[in-house]
């Protein structure tokens, strides 16, 4: 596929440039320029772009289909909407929904579930509720998954009242509450608008919900689970659970039986509530369960973001000395947490951890590198050595950081007394200018 091989390094105009039709060209030349000729081939391109997280290009693929006169099938629309869901591109998702309906194809329950999930990722519960109403108008029967998608979409914006209303509707319909429902209840309490409720009260409620969840029953087996699996969508991703990006990792990273605990630990880390986190660890131990990697990450995050570097480091070391497989995410969690507040000890720990990680053969992904470089570049005093080291690690792997990360790093260098002809400053400046020319500096930049 010429498109898939060529997309690296291009912006949104890529497909229009590659797919521009030269009607004066011969049939042979046209065939060479075209990257797909029928619905099946376009579906393959969509799947490939989604796998590469190039969700921004999906509208362009669809435009090229129209230019080619290729009629999209239901499978193509499903692939397009799944891609927009994974990329949290709600406007594109609704555009494809409208195009599908204009062609006489009525969305089915699985597709409606994907749309509701997309609304949840984009924190737009009102649109999610409207989708459920549209389903009823079109006589598409919601499944258990539909209600759980809606519950978690409302939970993402802290609509506690609406979440409990959905729970009542599910109970009235004879549907039990499963672990994903309790996960939504926890997320709703975590995300609700701050008011007279203190973070301690929220933490207490989270602990109560974890205890209540131990008697959960199975929701009716939805008929669209098989399709979700076929489309590469896990339940964690469909419901926007924090473990979604880790569920396909090797055994030990995420114990999928601990979903409620995962969401609770994640929420308590956000709240920086050490006491509640310790209580939750005791509850887990009494249940005869041991923390998986995700729970260890959230425990570290809670301690480190609360300023308790010693306990965060001890949690990391205890895991590393346990004989369990080491993972790069734990190194990254320690580095990121150690940099909170930019204390001299924390910044030194962050750099030492990166050196240790590199010496053991672990490497940062482009996302990890971007996140850490952006965080390290916020250091206003000190030698800027941690940010420099992260930049060097990315350069050694021939990774080009994102524009926001490079901009922050460049600004940090400029604030220091560095000669204009310094090789590092010159390289960063050149990279920064190249990225600005490529992506621009407006609000729509990546």
N, C-alpha and C positions, 0 to 999 in steps of 0.2 A: 504494500500500500504506500504509494508515494507520499500521501498526506502524513501518515503516521511516522514515516522516516524523516520527514522534513520539518515537523512542527517545532522542534526545539529551537528556542530563541526568537520566535516570531510573536507578534502581537495579534490583536483581534482581526486585523485586516488580512491575515495569512490566507485563509481559505478563499476569500474573495479574489486575492491575487492569484492563487494557484488555480482556482476554479473559474476564472474569467473565461468566458466562451468567445472564441474567435471564429465567427461563423464563416469566414472566408477560408479557413484552414481545411486541408484535405481530411478525409475520414481517418487516415492513418495517423496524422498529426494530432487530431482531436482525441483519438484513443490513447495516445501517449500522454497527453496532458490531463486526461480525466483519471480520477482515483477511485471511482466507483461507477458501476453501470446499471445496477438494479437494487431493489429494496434489500435483498440479502446482503449485498456487499456494503451498502450504506449502514446497515445494522451492525456489521462487523466494525466499521469505522467508528460508529458511536460507542460501541463497547470498548474499543481500544482507547479512545479519548477519555472515556470515563475512568478506565483503569489507570491512566496516566494523570488523572486529576486535571485534565484540560477542559473543565466544564464550560469555560467561557467560549469555547469554539463550537458548542453544539448548535447554537442558532445558525451559525454559518454553514454547517453541514446541512441543516434543513433547507436553508436558502438554496444551496447547490442542488439539492434534490428537486426543488421546484423548477430551477433553471433547466435541469436535465429532463424534466417531464416525468420523473419517477414518482409513482403513487406510493406514499408511505403506507405500510401495513400496520395492523394493531401492534404487532411485535416491535416495530420500529418506534411507535409512539411510546410504548412501555419503556423501551431502552432510553429514549430521550428524557422521559420524565424521571426515571430512576437516576439518570446522570445529573439532572438538575437538583434532585433531592440530595444526592451525595455532595453536590457543590453548594447547597443552600442558596439556590438561585430561584426564588419564588416567582419573580416576574416571568422568567422563561418557562417555568413549569405551567403557569396558567395560560401562557401563550400557546404552548403545545396542546393543552387541554382544549382550548377554544378551536384550534386548527383541527383537532381530531373530531370534535363535534360538528364542525362545518363540513367535514367530509362524510358525515353520516355514521361515524363510529361512536357509539355511546360508551363512555368510560365504565369499566367494571369495578367491582369492589376493591380488588387489589390496587388498581390505579388510583382510586379515591383515597385509599390508605396511604399511598406514596405522597399524594398531594397534601394530606393532613400532616404527615410527618415533615414535609418541607416547610409548612407553616410553623411547626414547632421549632425547627432549626432556625428559622428567621424570626422567632419570637413574635408571631402574629396570630394570636389565638382567635381573633374575630373572624379572620378568613377561614380558619379551621372549622369554626362553628358553622359558617355559611356553607362549607362543603358538605357537612352532615345534612343540612337542610336541603341542599341540591340532590343528595342521594335519595332522600325521602320523596322529593318531587319526581325524580326519574325512576322511582320504584326499584331502586337498588338496595337490597337488604343489607344493613350493616352487620358485620361479624364482631366477635369478641375483640379481634385485633383493631377494628375500626374504633371502638370505644376506648381502647387502651392508647391508641395513637392520639385521639382527641384529649384524653386525660393528661397525657404527658405534654401535649402542645400547650394546654392551659397551665400546666405546672411550670413550664419554662418561663412564664411571665408572672408567677406567683399568684395565679387566680385560685386561691384556696377554696372560695365559695363555689366556683364553677366545678372544681375538681371533685368536691364532695357531692355536688349535684349529679355528676356523671356516675359516681360510685352508687348513689341511690338508684339511678336509672338502671344500672347494670344489675343491682340486687333485685330490683323489681322485675327485671326480665329473666330472672333465674340464673344469672351469670355470677359465678363466684369471683373472688378477688385473688389474683395470683401475684407473684413476686414483682411483676412489672407495674401492677397497680400500686402496691406499697412503695415502690421506687418513685412513682409519680407523686404520691402523697408527701413523701419526704422532700422531694425537689420543690413542690409547691410551697411548703413551709419555709424552706431555705430561701426561695426566691421572692417571697411576698414583700410588698412595699413596706419599708421600715415605718413603724408607728410606735405605739406605747410598748409593744412587745420587745423585750430585751433579747439579746442573742442567747442568754442563758435559758430563757423560756423556750426559745426555738430549739436549742440543743436538747432540752428535756423532752420536748415533743418528739423529736427525731428518735431518741432512745425508746420512747413509748411505742412508736410505730414499728421499730425493729422488733420489739418484744411481741407486739400483736401479729406481726407477719409470720410468726413461726407456725401459725395454724392455717396458713393460706391453702385454698383449694384450687383445683385446676379450672381455668376458664374453658368453655366449650372449645373443642379442637377446630380451629378455623380452616376453611377449605382452601385458603390461599397461601398456606405455609409453604407448600411445595413450590409454588411460583416464586415466592420470595427467595427461596434457596437457589432456584434456577437463575434468578436475576442477580445473585450474589449479595443479597440483602439479609443480614442477620436480624434477629429480633431486637438485639441491643441497638443496632443502627436505626431500625424502623422507629423505635421508641425514644431515640436520642439519649440513651444511657451513657454515662461517662466512660464505660469500658468498651464502647463500640469499636474504637480503633485498635483494640488489643485482643479481641476475642479469637482471632485467627492465629495468634502467636502460639508457640510451642507450649506443651503441657506445663503447668506450674505458674504461668504468668497470670492467668485469670481462671479461677474456679467458678464456673458459671452457676453453681449452686448457691453462691454467696452474693447474688445480685443486690439484694436489699442492703447487705453490709457494705458493698462497694459504694452505693449511692450515699449511704449514711456517712461513711468515712470521708468521702469526697466533700460532702456538705459541711462536715465538722472542720475539715481542713480549711475550707473557705471562711468559716466563722472564726478560725484560729482558737478553737476551744479545746485546750489540752485536757482539762478534767473530763469532759464528755468523751474525748477520744480514748482516754485511758479506761473509762467505764465500758466503752464499746469493745475494747480489746479483751477485757475480762469476760464480757458476755460471749465473745467468740470462743474464748478458751473453755468456758463452761459448756458450750455446745459441742466440745470435742473437735473443734476446727482450728487449723493453724492459718495465719495470714498468708495469702498469696502475694505475688509481686506487686499487684496493683494496690493492695491494702498497705503493704510496706511503704510504697511511694507516697500514699496519702498521709500515713502516719508521720513520715519524714517531713512532708510539706507542712503539716500542722505545727510540728515542733519548730522547724526552721523559720517559718513565717511569723511565729510568735516570739522569735528572738532567742529560742533555746537551742543554740548551736550544739551544745554538748549532747543533748538527747537525740537530736537529729543525726549527728555523727555516729552515736552509739547504735542507733537503729540500723544505720547503713552497715557498720562494721559487724554487728551481730548477724545480719543476713549473709555478708560475704564470708564469715567464718563458719557458717552453718553447713557448708558442703553443697549447698544448692547452686545451680548454674548461675553465674553472674550475668547481669544484663546491663546494657548501656543506659537504659532509662533510669536506673538507680543512680548512676554517676551523674547524669544530667539533673536529676531531682536534687541531689546534694549540691551541685554547683549553683543551680538556680536559687535554691533556698539560702545558701551561704552568702550570696550577693545582696540579699535583702538588707537595706540600710547602708550598704557599702562601708561596713566597718573594716578596719585594717585586718583584724583576725579573719573575718568572713571572706574578704577578697583573697587573702593568702590561702585559706582553705580551698576556695574555689579553684585557684590556679594549681595548687598541689594535687587536687582531685583530677583535674584535666590531664596533668602530666602522668599521673598514675594510670588513668584510663587509657591514654595513648600508648604507654609502655606495655600494657597488657593486650594490645591489639584491638581495642574497641574504637570505633570511629563514629563521628557525628553524622547524622543524616542532614540533608539540606535544611529541613524544618528545625531540627534541634540547633544547628549552627546559627540559623537566622534568629531564633528566639534568644539564645545565649548572647550573641553578639549585640543584639538590641538592648538586652538587660545590662550587660557589662559596660556598654557605651554611656550609661547614665552616671558613671562614676565621675564626680566633679573634682575630687582631690586624689592624691596618690599618683603612682607612676603609670597608670593605665595599662599595666602589664597583662592583666587578665584579658582585657579586650584585644590587645595585641596578639596574645597567644591564640585566642579563638580565631582571629583573622588568619593567622599563620596556619592553623590546623585546616581551615577551609581552603586556603590557597594550595596547601600540600596535596589536597584531594581534588584540586582543579574545580572547586565549587565557587560559583559566583553568588554572593549573598543577594538578598532581595534589596530593592531600592530603599525601603525604610531603614533596614539594618545598616546598609552602607552609609546612608545619610547621617544616621545617628553617630556612627563610628567616625565619619569624616568631620562632623561638627566637634566631636570630642577631641580629635587631633588638632583641629584649628584653634581650640581654646588653650592649647599648651604651647610652650615656647619651642617650636620645631622649625628648623630652617626650611624655606620654601623648596630647596633642592633636595630635601631628604627623600631617599628612594621609597620609603614606605608611604609618605604623604603624597608623593607624585603618583604612585600606583593607585592609591585609594581615590585620589582626585580624578584620575583618568577613568577608573571604574564608575565612579559616581556620575561623571558627565556622560559616559556612554549609556548608563541606565536611564538617566534623565531624558536623553534624546530618544531613547527607545520607548519608554513608557510615559514620558511627560511628567509633570509635577502637580497635576490637578487632583481633585478628590477621587477620581475614578481609577487612579493608578493601583497596581497590585500591592 
